[in-house]
Amino acid sequence: MRLIEKVWFDSHPAKWLLVPLLLPLSALFWLLSSLRRLSFNLGISKSYQVSKPVIVVGNIGVGGNGKTPMVIHLIELTRSLGLTPGVISRGYGGKAPHYPYLVNVKSTALEAGDEPILIQQRCQVPIAVGSDRIASSELLIAQGCDIIISDDGLQHYRLQRAVELIIVDGKRLFGNGLLLPAGPLREGQWRLPKSDLVIYNGKVSADSNNAFEAINMTLAATELCNLQTGERIELFDFIEAHACVNAIAGIGAPQRFFDTLKKHSFVIENQQSFVDHHSFALADFIGFDDNVPLLMTEKDAVKCRSFCKPNWWYLPVDATFTQAEQQVLQDKIKAAI
């Protein structure tokens, strides 16, 4: 974990030096973001409503909250309601030949970003990438989509939305509660009641008596997939054969992945964290023993397939809800359509 993240989430002693230095920048961030919101509220900056409902899946803090599994769950949910969903994304980390860019089976993470490629490979759903989310939405509507799911974009007020879902890491919550860069937040906690639904990823580690509607989400893993062959092995069977593994993670909260492996009784001999959206190369894996299985997230796997080794596996996860919580979510979607 980077030092600044330790300051944000773990109350590292460096906070006594860094936070006072960064607070003026956080104040400037607050001023600029407040003026921007006010501009939209007063109609000075125009927002636009596309012809189909838009569901925004976002957060008020930095990454690693579980947005992508939630987007995948929404794709499956909207399909079960007889809809044809499409996904729009900023495509962070990618450099497409043009924008908006329609992701296809030949697209790479270098073009579209890792999360859009993951979603496309998992769901075979139309995905448009670009900073202009209105243009991306219109492109998907032209492809026949009748509901748009926005992967992130909570602060993209230019695009009107029918449903706002805010994902919160149930363990890390809001860190020190400060705005960037002194803290991890893009917007303050005042933003939560203004959304349609807050979804906690994992067990909430603090009092959750909130003045807003909230449900809980659990990320469940049941199997491991081989990057090279596509072979799938049930998690229990894999652990029986390979209890000792190596692991890497280049996501917003790498420790969450390592903790998941340990929770499933894996013994991690060697683990390495990378920054979110890290562009992997074979040189990143020199220190790992080829005789020990190397486990990674599905998001990391989409960037490693071109140079993967036979002992590399990834762990797909699915967002799961209780029946009552699933009904709450489904009612929100039905109300939008």
Secondary structure, DSSP 8 states (H G I E B T S, - for coil): --HHHHHHHH--TTHHHHHHHHHHHHHHHHHHHHHHHHHHHTTSS--B--SS-EEEEE-SBSS-SSHHHHHHHHHHHHHHTT--EEEEE--TT---SSSSEE--TT--HHHH-HHHHHHHHHH---EEE-S-HHHHHHHHHHTT-SEEEEES-TT-TTB--SEEEEEEETTTTTTTS-BTTTSSBSS-GGGGGGSSEEEEES--SS----SS-EEEEEEE--EEEETTT--EEEHHHHHHH--EEEEEE-SS-HHHHHHHHHHTT-EEEEEEE--TT----GGGGTTS-TTS-EEEEHHHHTTTGGG--TTEEEE--EEE--HHHHHHHHHHHHHH-
